[in-house]
């Protein structure tokens, strides 16, 4: 069974390489021609050296008279062959390397495009470290054998030609070649079959180590504040040791087979010398032919290794290809339509019409949701944790699609809108602000066309962020660090809000996007946004924020429990009143604790 599995891996690996060759046929031909020329030149070089020894060196030794003309001719022949070999090596290596890197770049782009098309729910089911491994080490593993592939094919051509030439020289020496060369190929195939499961396991462990490492680094704050450094180190250490042991097993197998692969051609040389000496004595061949065949065997070891390189890496290539294909064939892509909505700066209307949503194999999160955000109005979503607020936000900007019902902008179903039209119309400011490791200017503009410094400053003013940005050492050129770590939580939230506003969206969606901002600053932000002629859907907790909304949609258990003005719901809906009061009390307690901490700090100083 293991033998059959290994054979299947070899066949599948060759099919993967065939796909690469079909994608880059011209470059492969260049590399293949260079490789075949190199192999044939090795054979020619062997026979030229044999001729030099038999026709120039031996007569000179026997007669004591060196013929200068013959020596110069021999030198010219060897130099000419060397120059041709250099050209062939150049063509082979440049062609093979260029093909490998182009294939890797192309496949990485495919994987990245697929990542961007797949919905948020798919990404939530896959570890980020694994996805990084798919786009990096798995892509590299897939096309790693393509570089030595032309050399291996050229070597096969060389072997067939060499066996034919040796047979033409002498059938007895041809039988030696016919024994040694197939033995080398058989050993290479056996080696590859033994290597297949080891390479597959190592590739899996590379992804696991990458996933654990990324998770630990990404959660460094939690790890350090919770004192889990030792446990995280131990968790990483365990997988790293598994990967180490897997790679050592690969190394041991290579250490076992490499000497055999190196020894066989030398045994062939010895056999040629033994058989060839007898044939010279019998007069069947002369010294020139014996030297040519013996030299051919001595230089055959390195080219034949190219076949071994390809066969040994085929299992790793198959493992990488399978892992990449799991991404490229993943389901859940959300295709965009072709329709567009109004491209003016007038505010857009958003409507939920009997919307239902459920995660895969889970209970419904939302059921029969219907409400509207009229153009130019502000609607607040209020509800306890797990009520479905963030899911509604994801539906509103089409990070996910509803299971039932429809979400529309200006009467057009989001699924029918083009990607560009949706991006121009809707902007989301998420719960967790994200800053790129770049300047403030780049974080706000995102290199979008038409957004100059004046618009950046305008967006910062609306987000109440212009004051602290102006106070930074380099202003707009200040680099905020990875994830914006050089900024406070409130500053990051305002920077993220400014990024959304810079594109002048017609619909702004705020998913608890100002929770880390001082209440007075938050009120100023929302007041400014209301006066800007933009429709707003905001997930809110603070009473002052909710009170600014034109309408409040109160969610309970994934359904709309009540709708209306804030003061009406306070008076008429006990669940809403209790929830808002609880939020208000928690906020007041937080502010009191913050004031106490600041007072204590002043006294201590």
Steps between C-alpha positions, in 0.01 A plus 500: 500500500785737590670422170180576309456825693856606422450419132187713501692786660767481230241502222311787658825691550586460132151625409556809718827569319318446170258777600796730565656417164173573317478837677855601401576298184740740331722547803501124560612439142792741550605320818449157341705582192779627723483185712497261205789688342691473830444122513605445141804722550605283796500197269689694232747622762563142614585388149716806432696428818533138392632616164745739666633222723511236225606713204717768662619406848587131452685550166697783659593278797599211275701707249619773731393751237206736572316620191416865564234517231312202640526645853364838390216330315415295809510811719276689259251213495487482880472877539227514236303226676545679832365825355198317359443332835508838675237631257286190550526526880406867482192424288396213725540680831356833392207333327427261789532767767290751306230238446496400868472855632235597247290197592537576871403863452199405288376241751547742791286754317233235442499406869486863610216582261312197630553611860348838415198342330420253776256620767592596854342180631754291305792697639363457851519122457867504390798603709689802365832319537372216281385748236842666505660158459272425202604821325869464581658163578232291326532702180879469516475125560262457206740641245832412665561194273429699183849655507695170475236352268663615171835372629341164583341471154828602337678239711257232386577597139870486583467153658316354200754657263792385715376140509461505121847650449663252741326208326625634167850518648491147643205271586675367812544852640143574391378217725684661792328831424168322463547358850623812680273769354167318559625413848548870567147577380352216706680621810370852442141376466527287814648796686213724395239248613657478843522878516133571410331456842786677678474806275121516537526485880768769508285732287206457738722580798637812329144633481430405862814676626413807291145505641612475864772761449263748337237447768751555780649812343158641412381441854820621663314747722275228641788257540714745693228656717364157595846365573474222241845540347625164627189313384505661153871427471434139594215473248719641223796291614298179472404556136845636414654179636257292298605691187864459597458123538315478168778688322763283671322189368517654152868576553571146618338356190701734281814409693431134427428532129741778400813281544336226292410746226856629509660155506318328214660707218843438653428127511402535136833667425684214673299244303576684175872500577499128582292397199661762275854387580411149396337629183811705416713189538262316270532783247126572505554862601797733529620720786322805361162330525571358845599841638193661344257250655676502839499881513134502402417287804700724735310814401160330491438507878411869530253526207322181609449658842265750330251219448530418869441864595175509304373164625593581862312831493189371321327392826557844650371656179182289516447590867540870423274477194225324696509761776488785249217337305294477819509879502438548128208255502347632824131577473319806625622759252259792471492615137415862434245625252529773239249758621595841631324743728502879506857630481414841644578606856134478604441267796387146425211304647552152649223243537478157665206301366409185698868412541605174663851373561663195658860386520573156356352217712380743766178652625375811316665823612239728341136432415262709288686831545331793327582868544636792301768767534347787301728722295675756717372351827676332794377165633645344817515125558468409867500156654668273748812303409406229250185674383631514140620860468841424348343248263262771376800728448677228298189457288468875444849525344474155341772320689243219507178437308161433662364149503149634436366839403698785348712798597482790255644845445284750314274209412779288344583163658862505622563171318428675169737791559850513353789488746612853406152645544459337842842622616424859391161500669555325833776540760534287813679602817540171694508433872873431504693784332787398275799711408748412228870533575517815292452875525182670620449628145524149350269357768230755421531520121590134430647631174149555362497726199380855554565511876751779558632648824213746520247216499709306751494796740126546443436136588721532808303808611169318465643214704631744763850370429661809343612634839709202607633441147619862478681445829691194375869547427464454123131582459350308211836333437508340846521120480246350739662155537359153439125500571540863609672401826655846549150648540252465783179304455293816451752643255495181295121507489497859377769423241291206373193724486693762303605227253134419436399865470779587255320304228186710553266200538127542456436248778718476811482195724645528851532174692560634853775700331540772767491291818855602599436870430413749772118550509531872428721433198262225386205740518693756294586236241143378462364855488745582223407186308128574526560839344703353217209359300601134544266216594626329817439158651665490842532225760475701822519442874526846656172680568636828361590327174168321470310821569656661192342240270184575304380147571608212724468134398501279811609138442426204725602145410551574134168675438385862501329530840416869469558810287453869568651809656730453796269672749204292379682170544622602845143558607335206325751210478628366837771284343640799311483723809681243714770446239572870443498566873744215558732638229474845654584373847796304369624806311462719809689247709777488242529879497507511882775238505696691238468823699608319818804354323599844368460657848705222658768548240515876571529441876774242447701740286 
